[in-house]
Amino acid sequence: MTSGQEARGSGDDVSSLETKEESYGIKEDDSAQECKSDDSSESTSESSSESESDTEEPDIRKSEATSQVHCEHIKTEHNQKEQVTPRKLSRGQFWLKLEAEGTYQCTVTGLIFDVTKAVVIKYSVLSWSKYADYIEKPWIVGGPLFNISCDSASDLTSIQFPHSLSLNDHESDMSFKVLHIKSTGPSIEPSVDHSKTHVKWHVSSLSPVGPVVQTQEPVYYDGAVILYKVVNNHPSLSFRVYVATNNDSFIKDITKTVKSSGKKFIKIDKPPVCQKRLQDGKKYKLISESEAEITPEEIEFCDGSVLKLKHYFEVYLEQPMVFTLSLIEDESEEIVWKAKLRECDWILHDQNKNEQKRNTISNRRRKSSVSLSEEEIYNKRPKGTDISDGTKAKTTLTDQQLMTLARKMGKDWKEIAIECLKLEMKDIHQIQAKEDEVNVYKFMMLCKWREGEQNNGTAQNLYDSLKDHVSYEVIQILKDFVEQT
């Protein structure tokens, strides 16, 4: 491979904006906070096409929320924020119900909302590349782009958007504003304030909006390194290594690029945040302590949020082995990111794949008494389609999924085992006799339940059994697993 770039699909076009694109330019609106509209209907036409077509990142639930990548946000003494976790809807949308007046910070996206009473807010991350024509010099992208709606827009007074800039001594030379993409056209509106992590904006109306920055000084970013491994039957190892700004819109584009590729990939879960900030225009190289082919030799870093082609390194090793990757600034030779990759980082994916195959074979053996015509109908139906009794095709939970749940379950696992999963005390004694680690206890408890349920050891069945007895976090993980089936 001679180029570390991947073209994104063209499915992001939004006709409602593109037909207007030639008829107006970007205007700067310094009175935006004085003309706030109670009508939030603008929030649907520009971006509904994108939010409805997006699919979720593979094995990131954020892992995926995982999955999501953020620096720690600074909480000031004068602006205490309540941390809230949204409900995850389909097609990448978040749903948040705020019960009273106050300031709330989303734990997934980093958005901060100021509200005057109880409201329901829906929001999703959009791609900047769709709106690239609206970002003209001297303005540059400052952070993720969001589409936000509220059931009572007048009671959502301000929003603080996370930005991806690493601010330095030249912060005073920067101008922070927001690009607001309304039905009448794009408008650059003033911000109220900014901090080391956020840009605050008084809500004028609700539609796609995100932070932009103007500066004559060198621009530094909080960076992130995202790794994907090619999945195939070859013993060799092949990876893609993306160097990005710590920007949800940028990272979302990378996910879509990988998913639209002709190859199959799994995401490698390594600490993504760069230990040193990345400078726009600087060159960076990726090196391996073991012998590996890395293409290209170096890349010139830039915020690729508005680019449809995303730069990446391709790493190839002839034989599987433990190896370390380091991202180095070419000029100073400083290491800005480093990670050690081991076979266990991706082998679990293959084990779970084999486990699912074994479950499929076992299911077919159990159906040996079914007539041939019924068996043919069963095997030929599309995955997830309804069968004769009105239920859906079932996929049992994998070991990896059960371990994810086990780590999040509390100290009351014994009570849950007996009360909800119908295990007996002798089962608990057997589990404790074999292992000493608490998370393994909980994992083996869930495995025992799955074994007893046989074909019914599904995410939906476990959710139904636990929904009134476990933490909100466990419930959300189970909901994600149900959506994946």
C-alpha positions as CSV (number, residue, x, y, z in Angstrom):
1,M,0.0,0.0,0.0
2,T,1.4,3.4,-0.9
3,S,-1.2,5.6,0.5
4,G,-2.5,5.7,4.1
5,Q,-5.9,7.1,3.1
6,E,-9.4,5.7,2.9
7,A,-12.3,7.4,1.1
8,R,-15.5,7.7,3.0
9,G,-18.8,6.8,1.3
10,S,-20.9,9.5,-0.3
11,G,-24.0,8.7,1.6
12,D,-23.6,11.7,3.9
13,D,-25.2,14.1,1.4
14,V,-28.0,16.1,2.8
15,S,-30.0,17.6,0.0
16,S,-31.8,20.2,2.1
17,L,-28.4,21.9,2.8
18,E,-26.7,21.3,-0.5
19,T,-29.4,23.0,-2.6
20,K,-28.9,26.1,-0.5
21,E,-25.2,25.9,-0.4
22,E,-24.6,28.1,-3.5
23,S,-27.2,30.7,-2.6
24,Y,-25.7,32.0,0.6
25,G,-22.5,32.5,2.4
26,I,-21.6,32.2,6.1
27,K,-22.6,35.2,8.1
28,E,-21.4,36.2,11.5
29,D,-24.3,36.8,13.9
30,D,-23.3,38.8,17.0
31,S,-26.8,39.1,18.3
32,A,-27.7,35.4,18.4
33,Q,-28.2,35.2,22.1
34,E,-30.7,38.1,22.0
35,C,-33.0,36.5,19.4
36,K,-33.6,33.1,21.0
37,S,-36.4,31.2,19.4
38,D,-38.8,28.9,21.2
39,D,-39.2,26.9,18.1
40,S,-36.8,24.0,17.7
41,S,-38.2,22.7,14.4
42,E,-35.0,23.7,12.6
43,S,-33.1,20.8,14.2
44,T,-34.6,18.1,12.0
45,S,-34.2,19.1,8.3
46,E,-30.4,19.5,8.2
47,S,-29.2,16.3,9.9
48,S,-32.0,13.8,10.2
49,S,-30.6,12.0,7.1
50,E,-27.2,11.5,8.8
51,S,-28.4,10.5,12.3
52,E,-30.9,8.0,10.9
53,S,-28.3,6.3,8.6
54,D,-25.5,6.0,11.1
55,T,-24.7,2.6,12.5
56,E,-22.8,2.0,15.7
57,E,-19.1,1.4,16.0
58,P,-18.1,-2.3,16.1
59,D,-17.5,-3.6,19.6
60,I,-17.5,-0.2,21.1
61,R,-20.1,0.4,23.6
62,K,-18.3,2.2,24.2
63,S,-15.8,0.0,24.8
64,E,-17.6,2.0,21.5
65,A,-18.6,4.4,24.9
66,T,-16.9,3.7,25.2
67,S,-16.6,4.3,24.1
68,Q,-16.2,7.6,23.7
69,V,-12.6,9.3,24.0
70,H,-12.4,12.5,26.2
71,C,-9.9,14.3,28.3
72,E,-11.0,14.9,31.9
73,H,-13.2,18.0,32.2
74,I,-12.3,20.6,34.8
75,K,-15.0,21.4,37.4
76,T,-14.7,24.9,38.7
77,E,-15.8,26.0,42.2
78,H,-18.4,28.3,40.8
79,N,-20.0,26.0,38.3
80,Q,-20.8,22.7,39.9
81,K,-22.2,20.2,37.3
82,E,-24.3,17.1,37.9
83,Q,-23.0,14.2,35.9
84,V,-25.7,12.4,33.9
85,T,-25.6,9.3,31.7
86,P,-28.0,9.4,28.7
87,R,-30.0,6.6,27.3
88,K,-28.7,5.4,24.0
89,L,-31.3,5.2,21.3
90,S,-30.9,3.6,17.8
91,R,-28.9,5.3,15.0
92,G,-26.4,6.9,17.3
93,Q,-28.9,9.2,19.1
94,F,-28.8,10.0,22.9
95,W,-31.8,10.7,25.1
96,L,-31.5,12.6,28.3
97,K,-34.3,13.5,30.8
98,L,-33.3,16.3,33.2
99,E,-35.5,16.5,36.3
100,A,-35.1,20.1,37.4
101,E,-33.3,23.4,36.9
102,G,-29.5,23.1,37.0
103,T,-26.3,22.4,35.1
104,Y,-25.7,18.9,33.8
105,Q,-22.8,17.2,32.0
106,C,-23.3,14.2,29.7
107,T,-20.8,11.5,30.7
108,V,-20.7,10.2,27.2
109,T,-20.2,13.2,25.0
110,G,-19.0,15.9,27.5
111,L,-21.8,18.3,26.5
112,I,-22.9,20.6,29.4
113,F,-26.5,21.8,29.5
114,D,-28.0,24.7,31.5
115,V,-31.7,24.3,32.0
116,T,-34.3,26.3,33.9
117,K,-36.7,23.4,34.5
118,A,-37.3,19.8,33.7
119,V,-36.7,19.0,30.0
120,V,-36.0,16.1,27.6
121,I,-33.0,16.6,25.3
122,K,-32.1,14.4,22.3
123,Y,-28.7,14.8,20.6
124,S,-26.3,13.0,18.2
125,V,-22.8,13.5,16.9
126,L,-22.6,14.7,13.3
127,S,-19.8,14.6,10.7
128,W,-18.0,17.9,10.0
129,S,-17.0,16.6,6.5
130,K,-20.6,17.0,5.3
131,Y,-20.4,20.7,6.1
132,A,-16.8,21.3,5.0
133,D,-17.8,24.1,2.6
134,Y,-18.9,26.2,5.5
135,I,-15.5,26.1,7.3
136,E,-13.6,28.9,5.6
137,K,-10.3,30.5,6.6
138,P,-9.4,31.9,9.1
139,W,-11.9,29.6,10.9
140,I,-11.0,26.1,11.8
141,V,-13.0,23.3,13.5
142,G,-12.7,23.5,17.3
143,G,-14.5,20.3,18.4
144,P,-17.4,17.9,17.7
145,L,-20.5,18.9,15.7
146,F,-23.9,18.1,17.4
147,N,-27.5,18.0,16.4
148,I,-29.6,18.9,19.4
149,S,-33.3,19.1,20.1
150,C,-35.3,19.8,23.2
151,D,-39.0,19.4,24.1
152,S,-38.9,22.9,25.6
153,A,-36.2,24.9,23.7
154,S,-36.8,28.1,25.7
155,D,-35.8,26.3,28.9
156,L,-32.4,25.2,27.5
157,T,-30.5,28.4,28.0
158,S,-26.9,27.5,27.2
159,I,-24.8,24.6,25.9
160,Q,-21.1,24.1,26.5
161,F,-19.4,22.2,23.7
162,P,-16.2,20.2,24.4
163,H,-13.3,21.4,22.2
164,S,-10.3,19.4,21.1
165,L,-7.7,22.2,21.4
166,S,-4.8,22.0,23.9
167,L,-4.6,25.7,25.0
168,N,-1.3,27.3,25.7
169,D,0.0,30.8,26.4
170,H,-1.4,32.1,23.2
171,E,-5.0,31.4,24.3
172,S,-5.8,35.1,24.5
173,D,-5.1,35.4,20.7
174,M,-7.8,32.9,19.9
175,S,-11.4,33.8,19.1
176,F,-13.9,31.1,20.0
177,K,-17.3,31.0,18.3
178,V,-19.8,28.4,17.1
179,L,-21.0,27.5,13.6
180,H,-24.8,27.3,13.7
181,I,-26.3,25.6,10.6
182,K,-29.9,26.8,10.4
183,S,-32.6,26.3,7.8
184,T,-31.8,29.8,6.5
185,G,-28.1,29.1,6.2
186,P,-24.9,28.7,8.2
187,S,-24.1,31.5,10.7
188,I,-21.1,32.1,12.9
189,E,-22.4,33.1,16.3
190,P,-20.6,34.4,19.4
191,S,-19.7,32.3,22.3
192,V,-20.3,33.4,25.9
193,D,-17.1,32.0,27.4
194,H,-14.5,29.3,27.0
195,S,-12.4,27.2,29.3
196,K,-9.6,24.7,28.8
197,T,-12.1,22.1,27.8
198,H,-15.4,23.8,26.7
199,V,-16.9,26.6,24.6
200,K,-20.1,28.1,26.1
201,W,-22.9,29.3,23.8
202,H,-26.3,30.9,24.6
203,V,-28.9,28.9,22.7
204,S,-30.6,30.9,19.9
205,S,-32.3,28.0,18.2
206,L,-31.7,24.3,17.9
207,S,-30.1,22.7,14.9
208,P,-26.6,21.4,14.0
209,V,-24.0,23.5,15.9
210,G,-20.4,23.1,16.9
211,P,-17.3,25.2,18.1
212,V,-15.0,27.0,15.6
213,V,-11.8,28.9,16.3
214,Q,-9.8,31.7,14.7
215,T,-6.2,32.2,15.5
216,Q,-2.9,33.3,14.0
217,E,-0.8,31.2,16.4
218,P,0.3,27.6,16.0
219,V,-2.6,25.3,16.9
220,Y,-2.1,22.4,19.3
221,Y,-4.7,19.6,19.8
222,D,-5.5,16.9,22.3
223,G,-4.7,13.9,20.2
224,A,-6.0,10.3,20.0
225,V,-4.6,7.1,18.4
226,I,-7.2,4.6,17.2
227,L,-6.2,1.1,16.2
228,Y,-8.0,-1.5,14.0
229,K,-6.8,-5.0,13.1
230,V,-7.6,-6.8,9.9
231,V,-9.6,-10.0,10.5
232,N,-8.7,-12.8,8.1
233,N,-7.4,-16.3,8.0
234,H,-3.7,-15.4,7.4
235,P,-1.2,-15.9,10.2
236,S,0.3,-12.5,9.5
237,L,-0.9,-9.3,11.3
238,S,-2.2,-6.2,9.6
239,F,-3.3,-3.0,11.4
240,R,-4.6,0.5,10.6
241,V,-3.4,3.2,13.0
242,Y,-5.3,6.5,12.8
243,V,-3.9,9.7,14.4
244,A,-6.9,12.0,15.2
245,T,-7.9,15.0,17.2
246,N,-9.8,14.0,20.4
247,N,-13.0,14.9,18.6
248,D,-16.1,12.7,18.5
249,S,-17.0,13.8,15.0
250,F,-13.5,12.9,13.7
251,I,-13.5,9.6,15.5
252,K,-17.0,8.8,14.2
253,D,-15.8,9.4,10.6
254,I,-13.0,7.0,11.2
255,T,-15.4,4.4,12.4
256,K,-17.6,4.8,9.3
257,T,-14.5,4.7,7.0
258,V,-13.4,1.4,8.5
259,K,-16.9,-0.1,8.3
260,S,-17.3,0.9,4.7
261,S,-14.0,-0.8,3.8
262,G,-14.0,-4.0,1.9
263,K,-12.0,-5.7,4.7
264,K,-13.2,-6.8,8.1
265,F,-11.7,-5.1,11.1
266,I,-11.9,-5.3,14.9
267,K,-11.0,-2.4,17.1
268,I,-8.0,-2.9,19.4
269,D,-8.8,-1.5,22.9
270,K,-5.7,0.5,23.9
271,P,-5.4,3.8,25.8
272,P,-6.0,6.2,22.9
273,V,-5.2,9.6,24.4
274,C,-1.8,11.1,23.4
275,Q,0.5,12.0,26.3
276,K,1.7,15.1,24.5
277,R,-0.3,17.5,22.4
278,L,-0.2,17.3,18.6
279,Q,0.7,20.4,16.6
280,D,-0.9,21.2,13.3
281,G,1.6,21.0,10.5
282,K,4.1,18.9,12.4
283,K,5.3,15.6,11.0
284,Y,4.9,12.3,13.0
285,K,6.2,8.8,12.4
286,L,5.1,5.5,13.8
287,I,7.8,3.0,14.8
288,S,7.7,-0.6,16.0
289,E,10.2,-2.3,18.4
290,S,9.7,-5.5,16.4
291,E,10.4,-5.8,12.7
292,A,7.3,-4.5,10.9
293,E,6.5,-2.8,7.6
294,I,4.9,0.6,8.3
295,T,3.5,2.7,5.5
296,P,3.8,5.7,5.0
297,E,7.0,6.5,6.9
298,E,5.5,9.7,8.3
299,I,2.4,11.9,8.1
300,E,1.9,15.6,8.5
301,F,-0.7,16.0,11.2
302,C,-3.8,18.2,10.7
303,D,-7.3,18.2,12.0
304,G,-8.9,16.1,9.4
305,S,-12.5,16.6,10.6
306,V,-13.6,18.3,7.4
307,L,-11.6,15.9,5.1
308,K,-13.3,12.9,3.5
309,L,-10.0,11.1,3.2
310,K,-8.6,10.1,6.6
311,H,-4.8,9.6,7.0
312,Y,-3.6,6.4,8.6
313,F,-0.5,4.2,9.0
314,E,-0.6,0.6,7.8
315,V,1.4,-1.8,10.0
316,Y,2.2,-5.3,8.8
317,L,4.0,-8.1,10.6
318,E,4.8,-11.4,8.9
319,Q,4.4,-13.5,12.0
320,P,2.3,-13.0,15.1
321,M,4.3,-11.6,18.1
322,V,4.2,-9.2,21.0
323,F,5.3,-5.8,19.8
324,T,5.2,-2.1,20.8
325,L,4.1,0.8,18.7
326,S,5.3,4.4,19.4
327,L,4.1,7.6,17.8
328,I,7.0,10.1,17.6
329,E,7.3,13.7,16.6
330,D,9.7,13.7,13.8
331,E,11.6,16.9,14.6
332,S,12.0,16.5,18.4
333,E,12.0,12.7,18.5
334,E,9.6,12.9,21.5
335,I,7.2,10.0,22.1
336,V,3.7,11.3,22.1
337,W,1.9,7.9,22.4
338,K,3.0,4.3,23.0
339,A,1.2,1.0,23.4
340,K,2.2,-2.7,23.7
341,L,0.1,-5.1,21.6
342,R,-0.2,-8.7,22.6
343,E,-2.0,-11.7,21.1
344,C,-4.7,-11.5,23.8
345,D,-5.7,-8.1,22.5
346,W,-7.4,-9.7,19.5
347,I,-7.5,-13.5,20.1
348,L,-10.6,-13.2,22.3
349,H,-12.5,-12.0,19.3
350,D,-11.6,-15.2,17.5
351,Q,-12.5,-17.3,20.5
352,N,-15.9,-15.8,20.8
353,K,-16.4,-16.3,17.0
354,N,-15.6,-20.0,17.5
355,E,-17.9,-20.2,20.5
356,Q,-20.8,-18.8,18.4
357,K,-20.0,-21.4,15.7
358,R,-20.0,-24.2,18.4
359,N,-23.4,-22.9,19.7
360,T,-24.8,-23.0,16.1
361,I,-23.6,-26.6,15.6
362,S,-25.0,-27.6,19.0
363,N,-28.4,-26.0,18.2
364,R,-28.5,-27.9,14.9
365,R,-27.8,-31.2,16.6
366,R,-30.6,-30.6,19.1
367,K,-33.0,-30.1,16.2
368,S,-32.3,-33.6,14.7
369,S,-35.8,-34.7,15.6
370,V,-37.3,-31.9,13.5
371,S,-38.6,-32.8,10.0
372,L,-36.3,-32.0,7.0
373,S,-38.7,-29.4,5.6
374,E,-38.9,-27.6,9.0
375,E,-35.1,-27.8,9.3
376,E,-34.6,-26.2,5.9
377,I,-36.9,-23.4,6.7
378,Y,-35.1,-22.8,10.0
379,N,-31.6,-22.7,8.4
380,K,-32.6,-20.5,5.4
381,R,-34.5,-17.8,7.3
382,P,-32.6,-14.5,7.6
383,K,-30.9,-13.8,10.9
384,G,-33.2,-12.1,13.4
385,T,-36.4,-12.6,11.4
386,D,-39.6,-13.8,13.1
387,I,-40.2,-17.5,13.3
388,S,-43.5,-19.3,13.6
389,D,-44.2,-18.8,17.3
390,G,-43.6,-15.0,17.0
391,T,-40.2,-15.0,18.7
392,K,-36.9,-14.0,17.0
393,A,-33.8,-15.9,16.2
394,K,-31.7,-16.3,19.4
395,T,-28.0,-15.6,19.9
396,T,-26.6,-16.7,23.3
397,L,-24.3,-14.3,25.2
398,T,-20.6,-14.8,24.6
399,D,-17.9,-15.2,27.3
400,Q,-16.6,-11.7,26.5
401,Q,-20.1,-10.2,27.0
402,L,-20.5,-12.1,30.3
403,M,-17.1,-10.9,31.6
404,T,-18.1,-7.3,30.7
405,L,-21.2,-7.7,32.8
406,A,-19.4,-9.4,35.6
407,R,-17.0,-6.6,36.1
408,K,-19.9,-4.1,36.5
409,M,-21.9,-6.2,39.0
410,G,-21.8,-5.4,42.7
411,K,-21.2,-7.3,45.9
412,D,-24.7,-8.7,46.0
413,W,-23.9,-11.2,43.2
414,K,-24.9,-14.2,45.4
415,E,-28.3,-12.8,46.1
416,I,-28.8,-12.1,42.4
417,A,-27.6,-15.7,41.6
418,I,-30.2,-17.2,43.9
419,E,-33.1,-14.8,43.5
420,C,-32.9,-13.8,39.8
421,L,-30.9,-16.5,38.1
422,K,-32.4,-19.5,40.0
423,L,-29.0,-20.9,41.0
424,E,-28.6,-22.9,44.2
425,M,-26.2,-22.4,47.2
426,K,-24.3,-25.5,46.1
427,D,-23.6,-23.8,42.8
428,I,-22.1,-20.8,44.6
429,H,-20.0,-23.0,46.8
430,Q,-18.7,-24.8,43.7
431,I,-17.8,-21.5,42.1
432,Q,-16.0,-20.2,45.1
433,A,-14.0,-23.5,45.5
434,K,-12.5,-23.2,42.1
435,E,-11.5,-19.5,42.0
436,D,-10.3,-16.7,44.3
437,E,-11.0,-13.6,42.2
438,V,-14.4,-11.9,42.7
439,N,-15.0,-10.9,39.1
440,V,-14.3,-14.5,38.1
441,Y,-17.0,-15.6,40.7
442,K,-19.5,-13.4,39.0
443,F,-18.4,-14.5,35.5
444,M,-18.8,-18.2,36.4
445,M,-22.2,-17.4,38.0
446,L,-23.4,-16.0,34.6
447,C,-21.8,-18.9,32.7
448,K,-23.7,-21.3,35.0
449,W,-26.9,-19.4,34.2
450,R,-26.2,-19.5,30.5
451,E,-25.5,-23.3,30.6
452,G,-28.8,-23.9,32.3
453,E,-30.8,-21.7,29.9
454,Q,-29.2,-23.4,26.8
455,N,-30.6,-21.7,23.7
456,N,-32.3,-19.1,25.9
457,G,-29.1,-17.8,27.4
458,T,-29.6,-14.5,25.5
459,A,-29.2,-10.9,26.3
460,Q,-32.9,-10.3,26.3
461,N,-33.6,-13.2,28.7
462,L,-30.9,-12.0,31.1
463,Y,-32.2,-8.4,30.9
464,D,-35.7,-9.6,31.8
465,S,-34.3,-11.5,34.8
466,L,-32.1,-8.7,36.1
467,K,-33.8,-5.4,35.2
468,D,-35.2,-4.7,38.6
469,H,-32.3,-5.9,40.6
470,V,-29.0,-4.5,39.2
471,S,-27.4,-1.1,38.6
472,Y,-28.3,1.3,35.9
473,E,-24.9,0.7,34.3
474,V,-25.5,-3.1,34.0
475,I,-28.9,-2.4,32.5
476,Q,-27.5,-0.1,29.9
477,I,-24.9,-2.7,28.9
478,L,-27.5,-5.4,28.6
479,K,-29.7,-3.0,26.4
480,D,-26.7,-2.5,24.1
481,F,-26.3,-6.3,23.9
482,V,-30.0,-6.7,23.0
483,E,-29.7,-4.1,20.2
484,Q,-26.7,-6.0,18.8
485,T,-28.6,-9.2,18.3
